[in-house]
Amino acid sequence: MLRSLKRSPVRAKVFQSATIQFLTLLLLLGCCIAPAFAQAPRSGNPILRGWYADPEARIFQNEYWIYPTYSAPYGEQVFMDAFSSKDLVTWKKHPRVLDVRDVRWAKRALWAPSVVRKSGSYYLFFSANDIQNDQELGGIGVARSRRPEGPFKDYLGKPLIDKFHNGAQPIDPFIFEDRDGSYYITYGGWRHCNIAKLNDAFTGFIPFADGTTFKEITPKGYVEGSFMIMKDGKYYFMWSEGGWTGPNYAVAYAIGSSPFGPFNRVGRILQQDASVATGAGHHSVLHAPGSNKWYIVYHRRPLGGDGPEPPGHLHRGNAL
């Protein structure tokens, strides 16, 4: 059974369980990392300099990638950078892999990317405009590139999801490939989380057998930042809970037998160490190829609250 993780001021700790092993890569609202192996060189924390949040970590062509939100006031939060590494120690910055100028329907508040490679192209799913109702233009969009470093260009010319289904604000997308090659999107704010099956071209959705397109899979305590992995034939569903900048912001998890759950909350796998930072959450997970090591990448807020407000929190907080 997984147990909660508290970080030391020096580095993130490795913890072992009968179910899964996570080695923390501390990402920040500025970015951090722990050593990948006991004798390996260490990057130190934070791993990325600058104001970033909501990290999506992926492996493309034997290289590690992190796609975070650029954390700034909404009017300035109009692009996304990416970072790549071959060893989880040295990171190369790829500036403006997505720019709002290349998404004609978006105007501000880009955040929470999720990136997948399919059929030789890279697809970056993102939130834009922080819509508060079905009358506003915005939601979750898709951009495409031939390279993981972009540039990513608007793929659909409109949002992929632009309405509130089952009460879920269309934000915080995560793309999950199932064992049969199907792709699903999980997403949602305002304490609701949906899942939908993407069509082969990523231009829309395939309805479920009951005729619905968006199924709610919200676990107890869910706030935002859904994420899913498969291990040993089981589906580990994770999310962020609590207040975004407060001491109870944390990552919790549930285990299901399918991507649809049911997902009953088991407990937390990540929570803050008040001597280090606040607001530890909105994560993603990496599995190091050829090993039994799993890494959790997340952001945190420095003590003293210096720097910009985490992305989306000003408006999303009003809905709670």
C-alpha positions in Angstrom: 0.0 0.0 0.0 1.3 3.4 -0.9 2.0 5.8 1.9 2.4 9.6 2.2 5.7 11.2 1.4 7.2 14.1 3.3 10.2 15.8 1.8 13.4 16.7 3.6 14.9 20.2 3.2 17.9 18.7 1.4 16.3 16.4 -1.2 13.2 14.4 -1.9 13.2 11.0 -0.4 12.9 7.6 -2.1 10.2 5.4 -0.6 9.3 1.7 -1.3 6.1 -0.1 -1.1 4.8 -3.5 -2.1 2.7 -1.9 -4.9 4.9 0.7 -6.5 8.0 2.8 -6.0 8.2 6.5 -6.5 11.4 8.5 -6.6 10.4 12.2 -6.2 11.6 14.7 -8.8 10.6 17.9 -7.0 9.4 20.3 -9.7 8.3 23.6 -7.9 6.6 26.6 -9.0 10.2 26.8 -10.1 11.3 23.1 -10.3 13.3 20.5 -8.4 14.7 17.0 -8.7 16.1 14.2 -6.5 18.9 11.8 -7.6 17.8 9.1 -10.0 20.2 6.6 -8.5 22.1 6.5 -5.3 25.5 6.9 -6.9 24.4 9.1 -9.8 25.2 12.9 -10.1 22.6 15.1 -8.5 20.9 18.0 -10.1 19.9 19.7 -6.9 16.6 21.5 -6.3 15.0 23.2 -8.0 15.7 21.6 -11.4 14.2 24.4 -13.5 14.8 28.0 -13.0 11.9 30.4 -13.3 8.2 30.4 -12.5 6.6 27.2 -13.7 3.8 24.9 -12.5 1.6 21.9 -13.6 4.4 19.8 -15.1 3.7 17.1 -17.7 6.7 14.6 -17.8 7.1 12.3 -20.8 9.8 10.2 -22.4 10.2 10.7 -26.2 12.9 8.8 -28.1 15.0 8.0 -25.1 14.9 11.5 -23.7 13.1 13.0 -20.8 10.8 15.9 -21.4 8.9 18.3 -19.0 6.1 20.5 -20.3 5.1 23.0 -17.6 2.8 25.9 -17.3 4.5 29.3 -17.4 3.2 30.8 -14.2 2.3 34.5 -14.6 -0.7 36.9 -14.6 -3.2 35.6 -17.1 -2.5 38.4 -19.6 1.2 37.3 -19.6 0.5 33.6 -19.4 0.4 33.2 -23.2 3.1 30.7 -24.1 4.6 27.5 -22.9 8.3 26.4 -22.6 9.6 22.9 -22.6 12.7 21.2 -21.1 14.5 18.1 -22.1 17.2 16.0 -20.5 19.0 12.7 -21.2 19.9 12.1 -17.6 17.4 13.9 -15.3 20.3 16.1 -14.2 21.1 18.5 -17.0 18.1 20.2 -18.6 17.8 22.1 -21.9 15.2 24.8 -22.3 13.1 25.0 -25.4 11.4 28.4 -25.3 7.8 29.0 -26.5 7.0 25.6 -27.9 3.4 26.9 -27.9 2.4 30.5 -28.3 -1.1 31.9 -28.1 -0.4 33.7 -31.4 -0.6 30.2 -33.0 -4.0 29.4 -31.5 -6.5 31.8 -33.0 -9.3 31.2 -30.5 -7.1 31.5 -27.4 -6.1 34.8 -25.9 -4.7 34.2 -22.4 -4.2 31.8 -19.5 -2.5 28.9 -21.2 -1.9 26.1 -18.7 -1.6 22.4 -17.8 -0.2 20.8 -21.0 -0.3 17.1 -21.8 1.7 15.8 -24.7 1.6 12.5 -26.5 3.4 11.1 -29.6 1.2 9.3 -32.2 1.9 8.3 -35.8 5.0 10.5 -36.0 3.4 13.6 -34.7 3.3 15.2 -31.2 0.0 16.5 -29.8 -0.1 19.0 -27.0 -3.4 19.3 -25.2 -3.8 22.5 -23.1 -6.2 24.7 -21.2 -6.9 28.2 -22.4 -8.9 31.3 -21.5 -10.1 30.0 -18.1 -13.8 30.0 -19.1 -16.4 30.3 -16.3 -19.5 29.2 -18.3 -20.7 27.7 -21.6 -21.1 31.1 -23.2 -17.4 32.0 -23.1 -14.9 30.9 -25.8 -12.2 28.6 -24.5 -11.6 25.3 -22.8 -9.2 22.5 -23.8 -7.4 22.7 -27.1 -5.0 20.6 -29.2 -1.8 21.7 -31.0 0.4 19.6 -33.2 4.1 19.4 -34.1 6.5 17.1 -35.9 9.0 17.5 -33.1 8.7 17.4 -29.3 10.3 20.8 -29.1 7.7 22.3 -31.3 6.7 24.7 -32.5 3.2 23.5 -31.8 0.4 24.9 -34.0 -3.4 24.9 -33.4 -4.7 21.6 -34.7 -8.5 22.1 -34.8 -9.0 25.8 -35.1 -11.4 25.6 -32.1 -11.4 24.0 -28.7 -11.7 20.2 -28.4 -13.8 20.7 -25.3 -15.6 24.0 -24.7 -18.5 23.2 -22.4 -19.0 22.2 -18.8 -20.0 18.5 -18.9 -21.0 16.9 -15.6 -20.1 20.1 -13.8 -16.4 19.8 -14.8 -14.6 23.0 -15.9 -12.8 22.1 -19.2 -9.2 22.4 -17.8 -6.2 20.3 -16.8 -6.2 17.6 -19.6 -4.3 14.4 -19.3 -4.0 11.9 -22.2 -3.8 8.2 -21.3 -3.0 5.3 -23.8 -4.7 2.1 -22.7 -3.2 -1.3 -23.3 -5.4 -1.8 -26.4 -4.0 1.3 -28.0 -7.1 3.4 -27.3 -6.5 7.0 -26.1 -8.5 8.7 -23.4 -8.6 12.2 -22.0 -9.2 12.8 -18.3 -9.8 16.4 -17.2 -11.7 18.8 -15.1 -11.8 21.5 -12.4 -14.5 22.7 -10.0 -14.2 19.3 -8.1 -15.4 17.2 -11.1 -13.4 14.9 -13.3 -14.5 13.4 -16.6 -13.1 10.8 -19.0 -13.7 10.6 -22.7 -12.4 8.3 -25.5 -10.6 10.2 -28.3 -11.0 9.2 -31.9 -8.0 8.1 -33.9 -7.3 11.5 -35.4 -7.7 13.4 -32.0 -10.3 15.6 -33.6 -13.2 14.5 -31.4 -14.6 11.6 -29.4 -16.0 8.1 -29.7 -19.2 7.7 -27.7 -19.4 4.9 -25.1 -21.7 2.0 -25.5 -24.5 3.8 -23.5 -24.4 6.7 -25.9 -22.6 9.1 -23.6 -19.4 10.9 -24.4 -18.2 12.2 -21.1 -18.3 9.9 -18.0 -17.7 11.4 -14.6 -15.1 9.5 -12.6 -14.6 12.0 -9.7 -13.1 10.4 -6.6 -13.6 11.8 -3.1 -11.5 14.9 -2.5 -10.8 15.6 -6.2 -9.9 19.2 -7.0 -7.8 19.2 -10.2 -4.8 17.7 -12.0 -5.9 14.2 -12.9 -3.3 11.6 -13.9 -3.3 7.9 -14.7 -0.8 5.1 -15.1 -1.1 1.4 -15.5 1.0 -1.0 -13.4 0.7 -4.7 -12.9 -2.6 -4.7 -14.8 -4.2 -2.1 -12.5 -5.1 1.5 -13.2 -3.6 4.0 -10.7 -5.7 7.2 -10.8 -4.2 10.3 -9.1 -5.2 13.9 -8.6 -4.6 17.0 -6.6 -6.7 17.8 -3.6 -6.9 20.6 -1.0 -6.3 24.3 -1.5 -3.8 25.2 -4.2 -1.4 27.3 -2.2 -2.2 26.0 1.3 -0.8 23.3 3.5 -3.4 20.7 2.5 -2.6 20.8 -1.2 -1.5 17.2 -1.9 -1.6 14.3 -4.4 -3.9 11.4 -3.6 -4.6 8.2 -5.5 -7.0 5.4 -6.1 -6.8 2.0 -7.9 -9.2 0.6 -10.4 -9.6 -2.3 -12.7 -10.4 -0.1 -15.8 -9.9 3.5 -16.8 -13.4 4.2 -15.6 -12.9 3.0 -12.1 -14.7 3.0 -9.8 -12.0 5.0 -8.1 -12.2 4.9 -4.3 -9.7 7.1 -2.6 -6.9 5.2 -0.9 -4.7 8.0 0.5 -2.0 10.5 -0.3 1.3 9.8 -2.0 2.6 13.3 -1.7 2.2 16.2 0.7 4.1 19.2 1.7 6.9 19.6 4.2 6.2 23.0 5.8 9.9 23.6 6.4 10.5 23.4 2.6 7.5 24.8 0.8 3.8 24.9 0.5 1.3 23.7 -2.1 2.9 20.5 -3.3 0.8 19.1 -6.1 -0.4 19.0 -9.7 1.9 16.3 -10.7 2.8 13.8 -13.4 4.6 10.4 -13.2 7.5 8.9 -15.2 8.6 5.2 -15.4 12.3 5.0 -16.1 12.8 2.5 -19.0 14.3 -0.8 -18.1 13.9 -0.3 -14.4 11.4 -0.6 -11.5 11.8 3.1 -10.7 8.9 5.6 -11.0 9.3 9.3 -10.6 6.7 11.9 -9.5 7.2 15.4 -10.9 5.2 18.3 -9.3 5.3 21.9 -8.4 5.4 23.6 -5.0 5.2 27.2 -3.7 8.2 28.8 -2.0 7.9 29.8 1.6 6.9 33.4 2.0 4.6 33.3 -1.1 7.0 35.3 -3.3 6.3 35.2 -7.0 3.2 35.0 -9.1 0.0 33.3 -8.1 -0.1 29.7 -9.5 -1.9 29.6 -12.8 -5.6 29.4 -12.8 -6.0 29.5 -9.1 -7.5 33.0 -8.8 -10.6 32.1 -10.8 -10.8 28.4 -10.0 -10.8 29.2 -6.4 -13.9 31.3 -6.7 -15.9 28.2 -7.7 -15.2 26.2 -4.5 
